Amino acid sequence: MYTVAVLVERALNDLDADQLVALHEALDDTVTYHLILPVESSSAALASSLSSLGTGEIAPAVAPELVLDAADEVRRQGAEELDASAALLRSRDQVVVPLLTDDDPVDELVRVVREHSADEAIILTEPHFVKEFFGLDWSARAKRALDVPTLHLIEHVPFDGQAR
């Protein structure tokens, strides 16, 4: 079995699914994709709000139940995106293990790679030029933490459009 940990920033589309499968179609082994989609939890939202205090920004008080409702909605939307992405890969006869996480995306990717002895990691994101320039993007962080080949692809962009 060939195991691939895939960290995505948002739901896959048909092009993303086709390209993931194409990367491994020459393998004679069964490929299992561990598909990871992070969602911002209420604790992450709270940390983000607290960090704005240092900038002098004043944020209106929000009732705790509204924060929890919003977190539940974000988690529900994330689950729908993850289910749709897994369905795209399954419709291409692939084995998929979906995982929705509230944890740091790169930490979760590293955990999945190690726990499942993944053969490679793939990260699909939107372009984040400033983060990439400073090496703060998921791909740069993952490459520093992993001992497996790690590929960064831009979501919803054909292979021939990936070059910078």
N, C-alpha and C positions, 0 to 999 in steps of 0.2 A: 504494500500500500504506500502511496505517495501522499504526503500530507502538506497542505498549503494553508497558512494562516493569512486571512485577508482582512485588513482593516479598511473600512469605508467611512467616508464622511457623510454621505447621504445615500439614498436608494440607488441601486444599480439601474441602468436602462438596458435595452437589448444590446446595444453596441458594447457596453461594459461586459455583459455576460458572454457575448460572443468572443471578445478578446481574451477574457480569462480562460475560457475553454480552449481557445486556439493556442495559448501558451503551453498547454500540456497535452495536446492531441497526439503527439508523437510517442507519448509514454505507453508502454505495454501494461503498466500497472493501473490499478484503480486509484483515482485521485479523490481525496476527501478535502473539501474546502471548509475550514472553520471561519465562518463569516462573522466579523465583529463590527457592530455599530454602536458607537457611544451616544449616550443622551445626557444632557445637562440635568443633573439632579437638583433638587431643592437646596441641598447643602452647597453645591457648586454655585447656584444662583445667589445664595446668601453670602458666600465668600466673595463673589464678584461684587455684590452690593457693598460689602464692608470695605473692599479695596478702593471703592470710589470715595470713601470718606477722606482718604489721604490726599485726594485731588482737590478737596474743597467743594465738591459737588454736593448739593443737598438733594436727597431723594425723599419723596413723600413716604410716610409710613404706610405699610401695606399690612392688611390683616393676615395673620398666619394661615387662616383657612383658604385665602385667595392664593397664597404661595403654594400650598399643598395641592389645590385644584389645578393650578398652572403646571405644577410638576407632574401630576397625574396625566394631564393632557399631553405634555411633551413626551412622556413615557409611552402613552398609547400611540401617538403618531410615530414614534421611533419603532415600536413593535410592528406597526403596519408597514413601514418602510423596509424593515428587516424581513418580514414575511414575504413581501413582494419580491425582494431581491433573491431570497432563497428559492422562491417559486420559479424565477427566471432561470436559475442554474439547474434546478431539478427538471425543468422542461427540456433541458439539454442533456438529460440523463446523467447528471452529476450528483454525487453524494455531498450533502451540505449539512453542517452543524451550525445553526444560527446562534448568536450570542448577543444580547443587548446588555450594555454595561454602563454603570454610573461612574466607574473608576476612570482614572487617567487612561486615555486611549493607548498610549505607548506602553505603559505598565501592563495593561491587559493583553496587548499583543505579545509582549515578552513572556508573560505567564502562559499564554496559550501555546506559543512556540515551544517553550520548555516542557510544559505538561504533556503535550502530545508528540514530542520529538519531531516537530514540523521540519520538513525538508527545505522550505523556503517561506518567505513572507512577502506579501504584496500589499502595498498601501495605495489606495485610490482616494485622491483629494481634488478639490478645486485648486487652482493656482494660488499660492500664498507667497508672493515674491519677496516681501520684506522679511517674513519669517525664514524663508529659504536662504536669503542672503546672509542672515546672521546664524544660520544653522539651528534654528529653534523649531523648525517644522517637524512633523511626525516622522518623516523619512530620515532626516539627519539624526534625530534622537534614537530611532530604532536601529539604524546602522551602527551606532556606537554601542548599543546594548546587546545586539544579537550576533551570533556566530554562524548564521545561515545567510544564503543569498537573499538580499532584500531589494525589491523592485518598487520604484515609485512611478505610478501612472496618474495622469490627469483624467478625472472622471469625464465621461461623455465626449472624449476626443479620440479619433482614430489613431492607430499606431503611427501612421505617417505624419500626423500633426503633433506628436509628442515631443519632437526635437525642439530645443530652444535655440 
